[in-house]
Each structure stands twice: as structure tokens, then as C-alpha cells.
Amino acid sequence: MADDNTCEDGPVILHASDDGSDVARGLALASDILHDPDCDDRVLLVVNHTAIEGTRALNGADIPEGLTVVACAKAMRTHGIPASALDPRINVVPSGIVFLAQQQRSHGWYIRL
């Protein structure tokens, strides 16, 4: 974070891991971040573990412009969620935790929900 309280470099990363309701909370928080003129316009909502259940009801109309939703394929397999059941705007990665590590190495700002 810069001295003037603005975000710089990498994206803001919201991590939903524990509960499906964290996905809805992440959408609301992402909207707040995206509407703040002093913060980054790149926000990721990474969903893994048991929070993956919250992706079932998510549709593209719920996803604010500027937010990228990322779902963990491993968690999807564990919870019996096929990729075809997700809205096409949700990006699926092989491992949510590996994706998080990669983003943090690229100077992402991590917030656990």
C-alpha cells in the first residue's frame, strides 16, 4: 500500500474458503472495493474448500464489472460440482491454493473472508 493509502501493483484478492455464504459476502465487498476510486480496479474472488458450494447459485449478473471469480477444480470435484454447473464467467483453476500463492507472489493484496 502506498503512503497515500492507495492500492498499487497486484490485484486485491478476496479468499472464500470456509462457508458458501462467504461467496455472497465476497461479491458485496468486491463491489465496495471496485467503487472506491482510490483502490485497485482488479479484484479476484478465489473460492475453494467448503465455500465452493456458494458457487452453485452464482450467475454472471451477480458478478460486478472488474471482479474475476476463480473456483478451485479440486474443491469442485470433492463436492461433486461439475464445471458445466457453473456460470461461464467463473474461471476454474486446477488448485485454488496454488493460484492464491501465485497471485501473492505477484504482489496481490490478500484478504481472507
PyMOL commands that set and color helices and strands:
alter all, ss='L'
color gray80, all
select helices_A, chain A and resi 21-34+49-55+60-62+73-78+83-85+96-105
alter helices_A, ss='H'
color red, helices_A
select strands_A, chain A and resi 12-16+43-47+67-72+90-93+109-112
alter strands_A, ss='S'
color yellow, strands_A
deselect
rebuild
show_as cartoon
